[in-house]
Amino acid sequence: MKELHDLELTLKSSTPILVIESLEEVRITQLFTHLALRLGQPVFQWSVTEGLKRLEADFGAQTHTAEPTDMLRHIKAVHKPGYYVLLDFHPFLTDPLHIRLIKEIAQDHDNIPRTLIFVSHAFEIPQEIRHITARFNLRLPDQAGIKTLIKEEAQRWQGQNRQQKLQADRAAVDRLASNLSGVTATDAKRLIRTAIQDDGAISHSDLPEVMKAKYELMGQDGVISFEYDTARFADIAGLANLKTWLEQRQKAFAGKAGNLDRPKGIMLLGVQGCGKSLAAKATAGIFGTPLLRLDFGALYNKFYGETEKNLRKALDTAEVMAPCVLWMDEIEKGIAHSDSDDGLSQRVLGTLLTWMAERKADVFIVATSNDIEKLPPELVRKGRLDEIFFVDLPDGDTRQTIFKIHLRQRNLAPSGFDLAALAEASAGFSGAEIEQAVVSSLYAAQAQDAALDNQHLLDELGRTRPLSIVMAEKIQQLRSWAKGRSVAAG
């Protein structure tokens, strides 16, 4: 067992203090129990409820050492080697006496090798002992390890339900193992158990709830939002070139295209309301992965360094949730240079560029922007992202499709409308403006106590001045920039 070997080497390196940040106490206890038998040295475990007790032999708990001070004095007085696993000791590090006792035990390690192992969900190492402290990180299970856990949980369920046969879809098992990468063995077991016990099967229908539960483990505070049900966006109106480009790279992103490089991401530039957000969702739908939306507005914090910390935490979450699509909406709002931000935008950009260059996880980036001229060239160059797509105003055929979609969503039959006339009357309208025209027409029809018809829609379209007219100069400037510099999405 590689993890056991790594821990043994760490302990043999004569480091007097070891810190393990983890919630998997049971797993850590099992590791040290195995180590005690291999190393031939006693291993003790302490908690404030039970005091000290031997792990590999049952001599009973020493309740007189339940108090932290008494426990540390006891260890200091022991003149024999040993390993001491101290659970949740972090609240007691505010006492200078405790720090001094820990330091004296550690400083005497060369004479009497007593090793203190602090195990906690989080552990801030005091400055006084930082130079004599090492950290050990528990390995997260890889896909093969997760498949082993799935097999164990399936056997457990089958043993408890002998009258039923567990149903397992091989492709769903593979996807489940992939989606559970980045979580601890304990959490993986719990999520697998939940998926199986729900209906006695492992199927594709289990994946959304598993991924939602995995996301909730990350404890994000509004910086990243999560959406799994993206498959319905794979067939949105228009964007034929973009969809073809994504479909050609679908196997490569899933790691099923031999030696081809996995795609990194795209930039979506376009007119507001023309479907950049839908395109981001369609990307996740085509790739068959969850979609994470990074809100740059929620990143910012008035305290120095906190914004970059929030960004790193969000990017770490994306890596844990991989494979996934990370949608960076209106990215220029987060990294556009400003002389009044004390270099914050440059630090955010640096953090982002470093992550983009070094990330190993299967995170496909979809960055959307309404003003690409505000973006630094080092972000949009080839190599950072694979391609820049321009999402333009929909053409006539696409406008007809958009009308069909929004009429059907409101339980109206498109066959009852003259779609060609509506498409002609809505020239220059974005998809969002067409949807709003349908909504407003329904209100007008209801006010007249009448069913919605073609004339209601034509009247509403005639009253509306689309963005392509209201901001004609700016949109034309955007189109001019995109011509020859980007690929048409439609």
C-alpha positions in Angstrom: 0.0 0.0 0.0 1.7 3.1 -1.3 0.2 5.5 1.2 1.3 3.3 4.2 4.8 3.2 2.7 4.9 7.0 2.3 3.8 7.5 5.9 6.4 5.1 7.1 9.2 7.0 5.3 7.9 10.3 6.7 8.0 9.0 10.2 11.5 7.5 9.8 12.8 10.9 8.6 13.3 11.9 12.3 10.7 14.7 12.1 9.5 15.2 15.7 6.1 16.7 14.8 3.7 15.6 11.9 0.5 17.4 10.9 -2.3 15.6 9.0 -5.2 17.8 8.0 -8.1 15.4 7.3 -11.6 14.5 8.4 -10.8 10.8 7.9 -9.9 9.9 11.5 -11.0 6.2 11.1 -8.8 5.8 8.0 -5.8 7.5 9.8 -6.3 5.3 12.9 -6.2 2.2 10.7 -3.0 3.4 9.0 -1.2 3.9 12.3 -2.5 0.6 13.6 -0.9 -1.2 10.6 2.3 0.9 11.1 2.6 0.0 14.8 2.7 -3.7 13.8 5.2 -3.1 11.0 7.5 -0.8 13.0 7.4 -2.7 16.3 6.9 0.6 18.3 3.9 1.5 20.4 1.4 3.9 18.9 -0.9 5.9 21.2 -4.0 7.9 20.3 -5.4 10.8 22.4 -8.6 12.6 22.4 -10.0 15.0 25.0 -12.9 12.6 25.7 -10.9 9.4 26.3 -7.3 10.4 27.1 -4.3 8.3 25.8 -4.8 4.7 24.7 -2.7 2.2 22.8 -3.9 1.6 19.2 -2.4 -1.8 18.4 -3.1 -3.3 21.8 -6.1 -2.9 24.1 -4.7 -1.7 27.5 -7.6 0.6 28.1 -7.7 4.4 28.0 -5.6 6.4 30.4 -8.4 8.8 31.5 -6.1 10.7 33.8 -4.4 12.1 30.6 -7.6 13.5 29.1 -6.6 17.1 30.0 -4.1 18.4 27.3 -1.6 19.7 29.9 -1.6 16.3 31.8 -1.2 14.4 28.5 1.7 16.5 27.3 3.5 16.2 30.7 2.9 12.5 30.7 4.5 12.1 27.2 7.4 14.3 28.2 8.0 12.1 31.2 8.0 8.9 29.2 11.6 7.7 28.4 10.7 5.3 25.6 10.2 5.8 21.9 6.6 6.0 20.6 4.1 7.6 18.2 1.4 9.8 19.7 -1.6 10.5 17.5 -3.4 13.6 18.9 -6.9 14.1 17.6 -8.4 17.7 17.4 -5.7 19.3 19.4 -6.0 22.6 17.5 -8.2 24.5 20.0 -5.5 24.0 22.7 -2.7 25.7 20.8 -3.6 29.1 22.2 -2.1 28.1 25.5 1.6 29.1 25.7 2.2 26.2 28.2 1.1 23.7 25.6 3.3 25.1 22.9 6.3 25.0 25.3 5.7 21.4 26.3 5.3 20.4 22.6 8.5 22.2 21.8 10.5 20.5 24.6 9.2 17.1 23.6 10.2 17.8 20.0 13.7 19.1 20.9 14.4 15.9 22.8 13.6 13.8 19.8 17.2 12.8 19.1 17.6 11.3 22.6 14.1 9.8 22.9 12.2 9.6 19.6 8.7 10.5 20.6 6.8 11.7 17.6 3.7 13.8 17.9 1.1 13.5 15.1 -1.6 16.1 15.1 -4.8 15.1 13.2 -7.4 17.7 12.6 -9.7 19.1 9.9 -7.5 22.2 10.0 -4.3 22.9 11.8 -2.4 26.2 12.0 1.2 25.4 13.0 2.5 27.9 15.6 5.6 29.8 14.6 7.6 28.4 17.6 7.5 24.8 16.2 7.1 25.4 12.5 10.8 24.6 11.8 10.5 21.2 13.3 7.1 20.2 11.8 6.2 18.3 8.6 2.9 17.9 6.9 1.5 14.6 5.5 -1.3 14.6 2.9 -3.5 11.6 2.6 -3.8 10.3 -0.9 -7.1 10.7 -2.7 -8.3 7.5 -4.4 -7.7 7.4 -8.2 -10.3 6.0 -10.6 -9.0 2.5 -10.1 -9.3 2.9 -6.4 -12.8 4.4 -6.7 -13.9 1.4 -8.9 -12.7 -0.9 -6.1 -14.8 1.1 -3.6 -17.8 0.8 -6.0 -17.3 -3.0 -6.1 -17.0 -3.2 -2.3 -20.2 -1.1 -1.8 -22.0 -3.2 -4.4 -21.0 -6.4 -2.6 -22.1 -4.9 0.7 -25.5 -4.0 -0.7 -25.9 -7.4 -2.4 -25.1 -9.2 0.9 -27.9 -7.2 2.6 -30.4 -7.6 -0.2 -30.1 -11.2 -1.3 -33.6 -11.3 -2.8 -32.6 -8.6 -5.3 -29.9 -8.4 -7.9 -27.9 -5.2 -8.2 -28.2 -3.6 -11.7 -25.0 -1.8 -12.9 -24.6 0.0 -16.2 -20.9 -0.4 -17.1 -20.7 3.1 -18.7 -22.4 4.6 -15.7 -19.9 2.9 -13.4 -17.1 4.4 -15.4 -18.6 7.8 -15.3 -19.3 7.6 -11.6 -15.7 6.6 -11.0 -14.5 9.6 -13.1 -16.9 12.0 -11.4 -15.8 11.0 -7.9 -12.2 11.8 -8.5 -10.9 14.4 -6.1 -12.9 13.3 -3.0 -11.7 11.3 0.0 -12.3 7.6 0.2 -14.8 8.2 3.1 -16.9 10.6 1.0 -16.6 8.5 -2.1 -18.0 5.5 -0.2 -20.9 7.5 1.2 -21.8 8.9 -2.2 -21.6 5.5 -3.9 -23.7 4.0 -1.1 -26.4 6.7 -1.6 -26.4 6.0 -5.4 -26.9 2.2 -4.9 -29.4 2.3 -2.0 -31.7 4.7 -3.8 -32.9 2.0 -6.4 -30.6 -1.0 -6.1 -28.8 0.1 -9.3 -25.9 2.2 -10.7 -27.2 4.1 -13.7 -26.8 7.4 -15.4 -29.8 8.8 -13.5 -27.7 8.6 -10.3 -24.9 10.9 -11.7 -26.7 14.3 -11.3 -27.4 13.8 -7.6 -23.9 12.4 -6.9 -22.3 15.4 -8.6 -24.6 17.8 -6.7 -23.6 16.2 -3.4 -19.9 16.3 -4.4 -20.2 20.0 -5.2 -21.9 20.7 -1.8 -18.9 19.1 -0.1 -16.8 21.9 -1.5 -18.7 24.5 0.6 -18.5 27.3 -1.9 -20.0 30.7 -0.8 -21.6 31.9 -4.0 -18.3 32.3 -5.9 -19.0 29.3 -8.1 -22.5 28.0 -9.0 -23.2 24.5 -10.1 -25.4 23.1 -12.8 -25.4 19.4 -13.9 -28.5 19.2 -16.1 -27.0 20.8 -19.2 -27.8 18.1 -21.8 -31.0 19.9 -22.9 -28.9 22.8 -24.0 -26.9 20.7 -26.6 -29.5 21.4 -29.3 -29.9 25.2 -29.0 -30.8 27.3 -32.1 -27.9 28.3 -34.4 -24.2 28.2 -33.5 -23.6 25.4 -36.0 -19.9 26.0 -36.3 -19.3 26.1 -32.6 -21.3 22.8 -32.1 -19.3 21.1 -34.9 -16.1 22.3 -33.3 -17.1 20.9 -29.9 -18.3 17.6 -31.2 -15.0 17.1 -33.0 -13.2 17.4 -29.6 -15.7 15.5 -27.5 -13.7 12.3 -27.5 -10.4 14.1 -26.9 -11.8 15.8 -23.8 -13.1 12.5 -22.5 -9.5 11.0 -23.0 -10.7 8.6 -25.8 -8.8 10.1 -28.8 -5.4 8.4 -28.5 -2.5 10.9 -28.4 -4.5 14.0 -29.3 -4.1 16.9 -26.9 -7.1 17.6 -24.8 -8.9 20.8 -25.7 -8.3 23.7 -23.2 -11.1 26.2 -23.8 -12.7 28.8 -25.9 -13.5 32.5 -25.8 -17.0 33.6 -26.7 -17.3 37.2 -27.9 -20.6 38.6 -29.1 -23.5 40.9 -29.0 -25.4 41.0 -25.7 -28.4 38.6 -25.6 -27.3 36.5 -28.6 -26.7 33.3 -26.7 -23.2 33.3 -25.2 -24.6 32.0 -21.9 -26.6 29.3 -23.8 -23.4 28.4 -25.7 -21.6 27.9 -22.4 -24.4 25.5 -21.3 -24.4 23.8 -24.7 -20.7 23.1 -24.3 -21.3 21.3 -21.1 -24.2 19.5 -22.7 -22.2 18.3 -25.7 -19.3 17.2 -23.4 -21.7 15.5 -21.0 -20.2 17.2 -17.9 -21.4 19.5 -15.1 -21.1 23.3 -15.7 -19.5 25.5 -13.1 -20.1 29.3 -13.4 -17.4 31.5 -11.9 -18.9 34.9 -10.8 -16.1 37.4 -10.9 -18.2 39.9 -9.0 -18.4 37.6 -6.0 -14.7 37.1 -6.0 -13.8 40.6 -4.9 -13.0 41.4 -1.3 -11.8 44.6 0.3 -9.0 42.9 2.3 -5.6 42.6 0.6 -5.0 39.1 -0.8 -8.5 37.8 -0.2 -9.7 38.2 -3.8 -6.8 36.1 -5.1 -7.5 33.6 -2.3 -11.1 33.4 -3.4 -10.1 32.8 -7.0 -7.6 30.0 -6.0 -10.3 28.4 -4.0 -12.8 28.6 -6.9 -10.2 27.1 -9.3 -9.4 24.3 -6.8 -13.1 23.5 -6.7 -13.2 23.3 -10.5 -10.3 20.8 -10.4 -12.0 18.7 -7.8 -15.2 18.7 -9.8 -13.4 17.7 -13.0 -14.3 16.6 -15.6 -16.3 19.8 -16.0 -16.8 23.0 -18.0 -15.8 26.2 -16.2 -17.8 29.2 -17.5 -16.1 32.5 -16.7 -18.9 34.9 -17.5 -18.0 38.5 -18.5 -14.4 37.8 -17.8 -13.3 41.4 -18.6 -15.0 42.6 -15.4 -12.6 40.6 -13.4 -9.2 41.2 -15.1 -9.5 44.4 -17.1 -6.6 46.6 -16.1 -7.5 49.7 -14.0 -5.2 52.3 -12.6 -7.4 52.7 -9.5 -7.3 49.1 -8.2 -3.8 49.0 -6.7 -2.7 46.2 -9.0 -5.6 43.9 -8.0 -6.6 43.1 -11.6 -3.0 42.3 -12.4 -2.7 39.9 -9.5 -6.0 38.2 -10.4 -4.8 37.9 -14.0 -1.5 36.4 -12.8 -3.3 33.9 -10.6 -5.6 32.9 -13.5 -2.8 32.6 -16.1 -0.7 30.5 -13.7 -3.5 28.1 -13.2 -4.4 27.9 -16.9 -0.7 27.0 -17.6 -0.3 24.4 -14.8 -3.7 22.7 -14.4 -3.7 19.0 -14.9 -7.4 18.3 -14.3 -9.9 18.0 -17.2 -11.4 21.5 -16.9 -12.6 23.0 -20.1 -12.8 26.8 -20.0 -15.6 28.8 -21.6 -14.8 32.5 -21.2 -17.5 35.0 -22.4 -16.9 38.7 -23.0 -18.9 41.6 -24.3 -15.7 43.8 -24.8 -12.7 41.8 -25.8 -10.6 45.0 -26.3 -10.5 45.3 -22.5 -8.8 41.9 -22.2 -5.0 41.6 -22.0 -3.4 39.9 -25.0 -1.7 37.3 -22.9 -5.1 35.8 -22.0 -6.6 35.5 -25.5 -3.5 34.3 -27.3 -3.5 30.8 -28.8 -2.2 28.3 -26.3 -4.1 29.7 -23.4 -7.4 29.0 -25.2 -8.0 27.1 -28.4 -10.2 29.4 -30.3 -12.2 32.7 -30.2 -15.8 32.4 -31.5 -18.0 35.4 -32.4 -21.7 35.0 -31.5 -23.5 37.4 -33.9 -27.2 38.4 -34.2 -29.2 35.4 -35.4 -30.0 35.1 -39.1 -33.6 34.5 -40.5 -33.6 30.7 -40.1 -32.2 30.9 -36.6 -34.8 33.5 -35.6 -37.6 31.1 -36.8 -36.1 28.4 -34.6 -35.9 30.7 -31.7 -39.6 31.6 -32.1 -40.4 27.9 -32.2 -38.5 27.2 -29.0 -40.1 30.0 -27.0 -43.6 29.3 -28.2 -43.3 25.6 -27.3 -41.9 26.5 -23.9 -45.2 28.3 -23.3 -47.4 25.4 -24.6 -48.1 27.1 -27.9 -48.0 25.3 -31.2 -45.5 27.0 -33.6 -47.6 25.7 -36.6 -50.3 28.2 -35.6 -48.0 31.2 -36.4 -46.4 32.6 -39.6 -42.8 32.0 -38.5 -41.4 33.4 -41.8 -43.2 36.7 -41.3 -42.1 36.9 -37.6 -38.5 36.2 -38.6 -38.6 39.0 -41.2 -40.1 41.4 -38.7 -37.5 40.6 -36.1 -34.4 41.3 -38.2 -31.7 42.7 -36.0 -33.2 41.2 -32.8 -31.2 39.1 -30.5 -32.5 35.8 -29.1 -33.2 37.5 -25.7 -35.2 40.2 -27.4 -37.2 37.7 -29.3 -38.1 35.9 -26.1 -39.1 39.2 -24.5 -41.3 40.0 -27.5 -43.1 36.6 -27.0 -43.5 37.4 -23.2 -44.9 40.9 -23.8 -47.3 39.7 -26.5 -48.7 37.2 -24.1 -49.4 40.0 -21.6 -51.1 42.0 -24.4 -53.2 39.1 -25.5 -54.3 38.4 -21.9 -55.3 42.0 -21.4 -57.5 41.7 -24.5 -58.9 38.4 -23.2 -57.7 36.8 -26.5 -55.5 34.0 -27.6 -52.0 34.9 -28.7 -51.8 35.3 -32.5 -49.4 36.4 -35.1 -50.6 40.0 -35.0 -49.9 40.4 -31.3 -46.3 39.3 -32.0 -45.9 41.6 -35.0 -47.3 44.6 -33.1 -44.8 44.0 -30.3 -41.9 43.6 -32.6 -42.9 46.9 -34.3 -42.9 48.7 -31.0 -39.5 47.4 -29.9 -36.2 49.0 -30.8 -33.6 46.3 -30.6 -30.1 46.8 -29.2 -28.7 46.6 -32.8 -30.5 50.0 -33.4 -30.1 51.6 -30.0 -26.4 50.9 -29.9 -25.7 50.5 -33.6 -22.3 52.1 -33.6 -20.9 50.0 -30.7 -22.2 46.8 -32.2 -20.8 47.6 -35.6 -17.4 48.3 -33.9 -17.6 44.9 -32.2 -18.4 43.2 -35.5 -15.6 45.0 -37.3 -13.1 43.9 -34.6 -14.3 40.2 -34.8 -14.1 40.1 -38.6 -10.9 38.3 -39.5 -9.9 37.8 -35.8 -12.4 35.2 -34.7 -14.5 32.3 -36.0 -18.2 32.7 -36.5 -20.1 30.6 -34.0 -23.1 30.3 -36.3 
